[in-house]
């Protein structure tokens, strides 16, 4: 497969050089952005049947086809990089999920005096991140 890729790449470089030469050899049709020249030459039989115009379109088609083929070959040979080593076991995710707080309002609050061992978290989850840390209790107003 690598030989085909190298051969197509070499052919594509040659076609790109020939396409550049074909475009540079063509006679100018007027100024840039349609300025200058008359509309009589636009899309006339003489203008579209020109040999260099046909060669330019053929070389463009070949260049485009080879470029798309090279892109598809490269995409097929590449292995995914991001997330390829992550393995998630759904049962582990359920085990590491904290228990819901009771609906009646008793317990379930954060007590900084109680030290609990860290729970086993799912792969890729950092238990020390602030977004996952338990909320600190609201400060109590001082009585005077």
C-alpha positions as CSV (number, residue, x, y, z in Angstrom):
1,X,0.0,0.0,0.0
2,X,2.9,2.3,0.7
3,X,4.3,1.8,-2.8
4,X,0.9,2.9,-4.3
5,X,0.9,6.0,-2.1
6,X,4.4,7.0,-3.2
7,X,3.7,6.4,-6.9
8,X,0.4,8.4,-6.7
9,X,2.2,11.2,-4.9
10,X,5.0,11.4,-7.6
11,X,2.4,11.4,-10.3
12,X,0.4,14.1,-8.5
13,X,3.6,16.3,-8.3
14,X,4.2,15.9,-12.1
15,X,0.5,16.6,-12.9
16,X,0.7,19.8,-10.7
17,X,3.7,21.0,-12.5
18,X,2.1,20.3,-15.9
19,X,-1.1,22.1,-14.8
20,X,0.9,25.1,-13.7
21,X,2.6,25.2,-17.1
22,X,-0.7,24.8,-19.0
23,X,-2.2,27.7,-17.1
24,X,0.8,30.0,-17.6
25,X,0.9,29.3,-21.3
26,X,-2.7,30.3,-21.9
27,X,-3.3,33.7,-23.5
28,X,-4.8,36.3,-21.1
29,X,-8.5,37.0,-21.7
30,X,-8.4,40.6,-20.4
31,X,-8.0,42.2,-17.0
32,X,-8.6,40.7,-13.6
33,X,-12.2,40.2,-12.3
34,X,-13.7,40.5,-15.8
35,X,-12.4,44.0,-16.5
36,X,-11.3,44.7,-20.0
37,X,-12.1,42.7,-23.1
38,X,-15.6,42.3,-24.4
39,X,-18.3,39.8,-23.6
40,X,-18.1,38.5,-27.2
41,X,-15.2,36.2,-26.4
42,X,-16.9,34.9,-23.2
43,X,-17.9,31.2,-23.6
44,X,-17.6,31.3,-27.4
45,X,-17.0,28.2,-29.4
46,X,-13.4,29.3,-30.1
47,X,-12.7,30.0,-26.4
48,X,-14.0,26.6,-25.1
49,X,-12.5,24.5,-27.8
50,X,-9.0,25.7,-27.3
51,X,-6.4,22.9,-26.9
52,X,-4.8,24.5,-23.8
53,X,-8.1,24.9,-22.1
54,X,-9.0,21.3,-22.7
55,X,-5.6,20.2,-21.4
56,X,-6.0,22.4,-18.3
57,X,-9.4,20.9,-17.5
58,X,-8.1,17.3,-18.0
59,X,-5.0,18.0,-15.8
60,X,-7.2,19.6,-13.2
61,X,-9.5,16.5,-13.1
62,X,-6.6,14.1,-12.8
63,X,-5.0,16.3,-10.1
64,X,-8.2,16.4,-8.1
65,X,-8.9,12.7,-8.5
66,X,-5.3,11.7,-7.3
67,X,-5.5,14.2,-4.4
68,X,-8.8,12.8,-3.2
69,X,-7.5,9.2,-3.6
70,X,-4.3,10.1,-1.6
71,X,-6.5,11.6,1.2
72,X,-8.7,8.5,1.4
73,X,-5.7,6.2,1.5
74,X,-4.1,8.3,4.3
75,X,-7.3,8.3,6.3
76,X,-7.7,4.6,6.0
77,X,-4.2,3.8,7.1
78,X,-4.2,6.1,10.1
79,X,-5.1,4.8,13.5
80,X,-7.3,6.9,15.8
81,X,-5.1,8.8,18.4
82,X,-7.4,10.5,20.8
83,X,-9.2,8.2,23.2
84,X,-7.7,5.0,21.8
85,X,-6.4,3.8,25.1
86,X,-9.5,4.6,27.2
87,X,-11.4,1.5,28.4
88,X,-14.6,2.1,30.3
89,X,-16.3,-0.6,32.2
90,X,-20.0,0.4,32.8
91,X,-20.2,-1.5,36.1
92,X,-17.2,0.5,37.5
93,X,-19.0,3.8,36.6
94,X,-22.1,2.7,38.6
95,X,-20.0,1.7,41.6
96,X,-18.2,5.0,41.8
97,X,-21.3,7.1,41.7
98,X,-22.1,8.7,45.0
99,X,-25.4,7.8,46.8
100,X,-28.2,10.4,46.4
101,X,-28.9,12.6,49.4
102,X,-31.9,11.7,51.4
103,X,-35.1,13.5,50.5
104,X,-36.1,14.3,54.1
105,X,-33.1,16.6,54.7
106,X,-31.5,14.5,57.4
107,X,-27.8,13.8,57.0
108,X,-26.0,13.8,53.7
109,X,-24.1,17.1,54.6
110,X,-20.3,17.6,54.4
111,X,-18.6,17.2,57.7
112,X,-14.9,18.3,57.5
113,X,-14.1,16.5,60.8
114,X,-14.9,13.1,59.4
115,X,-12.1,11.6,57.3
116,X,-13.3,9.0,54.8
117,X,-11.0,7.0,52.5
118,X,-11.3,8.1,48.8
119,X,-13.7,6.1,46.8
120,X,-12.6,4.2,43.8
121,X,-13.3,6.5,40.8
122,X,-13.9,5.6,37.2
123,X,-10.9,5.6,34.9
124,X,-10.1,9.2,33.7
125,X,-11.9,10.8,36.7
126,X,-9.8,12.8,39.0
127,X,-11.3,12.8,42.5
128,X,-9.3,15.9,43.5
129,X,-10.9,18.3,40.9
130,X,-12.9,21.1,42.5
131,X,-15.9,20.3,40.2
132,X,-16.1,16.8,41.8
133,X,-15.2,17.7,45.4
134,X,-18.0,17.9,48.0
135,X,-19.3,21.3,48.7
136,X,-18.1,23.1,51.9
137,X,-20.7,24.1,54.4
138,X,-22.0,27.6,54.2
139,X,-20.3,29.9,56.8
140,X,-22.4,30.6,59.9
141,X,-22.9,34.2,61.0
142,X,-21.1,35.1,64.2
143,X,-23.3,35.8,67.2
144,X,-22.4,38.9,69.2
